[in-house]
């Protein structure tokens, strides 16, 4: 994963969520959803 400069913070969290999802992290704990949609149910 490239930790370069991202114009939008959501782009960084989106890429990180993609990588974490690939590693098996549950959807409710992904940073993009948590950060921009509130805490898990």
C-alpha positions as CSV (number, residue, x, y, z in Angstrom):
1,X,0.0,0.0,0.0
2,X,1.3,3.4,-0.9
3,X,1.2,5.9,2.0
4,X,1.6,8.9,-0.3
5,X,-0.3,12.2,-0.2
6,X,-4.0,11.9,-0.8
7,X,-6.1,14.9,-1.8
8,X,-9.1,13.6,0.2
9,X,-8.9,11.9,3.5
10,X,-11.7,9.6,2.4
11,X,-9.4,8.3,-0.4
12,X,-6.9,7.2,2.2
13,X,-9.5,5.5,4.4
14,X,-11.1,3.9,1.4
15,X,-7.8,2.3,0.3
16,X,-7.0,1.2,3.8
17,X,-10.5,-0.3,4.1
18,X,-10.0,-2.3,0.9
19,X,-6.7,-3.7,2.3
20,X,-8.2,-4.6,5.7
21,X,-11.3,-6.2,4.0
22,X,-8.9,-8.3,2.0
23,X,-7.3,-9.4,5.2
24,X,-10.6,-10.5,6.7
25,X,-11.6,-7.6,9.0
26,X,-15.4,-7.4,9.5
27,X,-17.2,-4.7,7.5
28,X,-18.5,-3.0,10.7
29,X,-14.9,-2.3,11.8
30,X,-13.5,-0.9,8.6
31,X,-12.2,2.7,9.1
32,X,-14.1,4.2,6.1
33,X,-17.5,3.1,7.4
34,X,-16.7,3.9,11.0
35,X,-15.2,7.3,10.3
36,X,-17.8,8.6,7.8
37,X,-20.9,6.7,8.9
38,X,-20.7,6.6,12.7
39,X,-20.0,3.8,15.1
40,X,-21.1,0.2,14.4
41,X,-24.5,-0.9,15.4
